[in-house]
Amino acid sequence: MSFLTPVLYPRSMESDGQNIVEETTAHHHHHGPAEHLRERLLAGKGRLVILAAVVFIWVMDTVLSRHLVSSGAVGQRGELLDMLEWIGTAIMVGTTIFLLVALTRRYNHLLIPAVAIYLGYAVIQVIVNVISMLATAGNHQGGGLSSLWDVALVYAMSVIVFTFVYIYLDITTPGGAFIWPARDGQEPPPPNFLDYLFISMNVNSTYGPTSEAIMSRPGKMIMGLQVLLAVMMLTVLISRAVAATS
């Protein structure tokens, strides 16, 4: 027998091997909704969206802080908010420069840490705003219900900040932080901003998770923090509403 004679395998073994290769290939090429979103954000115009999100949060935070200080809604804690505003501006400028360097030199691995730094600050700012308003809720008398719009601004700020926190959490958690529902027999579509906004609004208003199950333990802690802040804002709203109409 010649050494060049090909070895013949049973047809069943060939088909089994082919199935294994196909299954392995399909496994490597399978991406969940969070992975699809991460790829979109770290490529092309998606990186500009990250930069725009950081600037948008900074603008909202600055406008809200200026209003809370000028209106006296936070009482004597205005100096603290002023200091946090300057710190936030410095962090935003540093983060923006960091992001621009990462964008121009295509250092995609630097984008996520830079966003994490600013989101961490933004969450701290929301916590300070809510606690400051809670501590001074009894100092406001009269003015009618129209004077409660600063509470609505803090509420909206909380919803927006935690929306971006959930996006960050989902794209940085292996396999995704959420289980996205899908129609029978179909793959769940990649989530977008409105999906995360829906989660954040539901947590703020219903004080619990939504139809999208959360699988990340850090995500559960963050969601618990948002619920706690939402309850505190409800306390401020009730106290201020009673004072405004008395």
N, C-alpha and C positions, 0 to 999 in steps of 0.2 A: 504493500500500500504506500502510495506516495505521500510525502508530508504536505504537498500542495493540495491534496484532496480536501475540499470543504467539508466541514462537519455539519451534518443535517440534524436539526432539532425538530421534535414533534411540533405540528402546527399549533397545538394548544399552548405549548410553552412560549412560542413566539407571540401569540396573542396576549398571554398573561404579561409578558415583559412589556409589550406595547402599552397595555392598560396602565401598568405601573408608571411608565415614563409619562403618559398623558396625565395621570393623576398628579404626579409630582410637578409637572410643568404648570398644570392648572392651579396647584396650591401656591406655587411661587408667584404666579401672575395675579392671584386673587388679592384685591384690595378692598377694605371696608370703606364705608362712607367717610370716616374721619381721615383715612389715608388719602382718599381722593381730594378732600378739601385741603389737606396739608400740601399736596403736590401743586394744587392750583395757587395757593398763597405764596409758595416759595419759588414760583416761576413767573417770568414775564411781568404783566401788570399787577399780579397778585401781591408782589412786594411793595408796590406803590400804595396798595390798599392798606397794608400794615402801617406804613408811614402816615397815611391820611387818618387812620383810626387813632393813632397816638396824638396827633395834632387836634383832632376833634374832641377827644376826652379832655385835653388840656384847656381848650377854649371853654368847654362847658364848665369845667371845674373853676377856672378863673372868674368867669362871669358870675357863677353862683356864689363864690366866696366874697367877691366884691359886693354883691347885693346883700348877703347876710350881715356883713360888717356895717355897711352904710345904713341899713334899715334897723339895726340894733336887735335883730332877731336872736343873736347869740350872746347878747349882753357884754360882760367884761371879757369874754373869750375872743374878742375881735383881734387882739394882739397875737394870740396863738394862731388864728386863721391867717393873719397877715404873714407870719413867719412861715407857715406851711405853704402859703401861696408862693413865696420867694423860693423856698426849697423845691416846690413842684416845678416852677419855671426853670430852675437850674437843672433839675433832673430831665425835664422835657428837652431842653436845649442839648444836653449831653447825649440823651437817647437819640434825638434827631440826627446829630452829627454821626453817632455810632451807626445808625441805620443807613445814612447816606453813604458812608464808607462801605458798609456791607453790600449796599445796592450796586454801587459803581464797580466794586472789585469782586462782586458776586460771591461774597462770603456768606452763603446762606445759613451756615451753622451759627452765625453770630446774631441772626435776626431774632430767633426765639428767646435767647437770654436777655437781649435788649428790651424786648416787649415785656418780659416777665418783671424786670426791674420797675418799669413805669406802671404796670398794672398793680403791682404790690403797693406802690405809693398811692395810686388812685383809690384803692380799697381803704387804705388808712385815712385818706381825706374824707371819704364817705362816712367812716366810723366817727371821726371827729365832728363832722357836721351834725350827724344825728344826735350824738351825746350832748353837744353844745345846745342844740335846740330843745332837747329834753330837759336840760338843767334850767333853761330860762322860760319854759312853757308857761309858768304861772305869772310871769312878769308883764304879760300883754293883756290889756283891758280895752274893751270896745273895738271899734274899727269895722265891725261887721264881718261877714264871712268872706268878703273880698280880700281881707288881710291875710288869708290863709294860703295865698298862692305861693309863698316861699316854701311851705311844706310840700306843695306839689312839685316844686323844682327839685327839692332834695330827693323826693320819691323817684322822679324821672331820672335823676343822676344815678341813683342806686341801680335802677333797672338797666341803664345803658352800660355802666361799669361792669356789672355782673354778667351782662350779655357777652362782652369781650373776654371776661374771665372764663366763661364756659367754652367759648371758642378755643381759647388758649389751652384749656384743660383737655378738650377733646382731641386736638391735633397732637398733643404731646404725650398722651397716654397710649401705650402699646395696645392696639386693638380698639382704641377709642374709649372715651369715658361714658358714652351713652349707647343704649341699644335703640336704634331708630326703627320705628314700625314700618311695615311695607305691606302691599297688597299680596294676596295669596299667589304663590308661584312667581313672584317678582323680587328682584333685589332692591333693597332700600336705596332711594336716590341720595346722592351726596347732599348734605345739609347746606343751607345758606344762612345769611344773617337773620332772616325772619324766623327761622326755626329756633335759633338760640334766643332771640328776643322773646319768642313765645314762652320758652322755658323760664326765662328770667321774670317775665310779667306774671306768670302763673305762680312762681315761688313767692313773689312779692304780694300777691293778692289772695292766694289760697293757702299760703303757709305750708307748702309741702311740694313733693315732686309731681311731675306731670305724667303724661302718657309715655314719655320717653324715659325708660328705666335708666338709672344711673348706676354704674358698676364700679366707679372709682371711689376708694375710701377718702382720699383728699377732696374729691368732688362732693362727697356727702358732708364733710366738715364745712366746706365753703357754702354749700346750700343751707346748712344749719345756721351759719353766720348771717346769711341774707335773710332768713326767716326771723332771726332775733332782731335784726335791724328793722325789718318791716313791722314787727310788733311794737318796737319802740316808736317808730314813726306814727303808727296808729294811736299810740298813747298821746303823742304830741298833738296830733290832729284833734282828738277828743278834748284835750285840755284847752287848746287854743280856741276851739269852736265854742266851748262853754264861756271862756273869758271874752271872746269877741262879741257875744250876744248878750252879755250880762250888763 
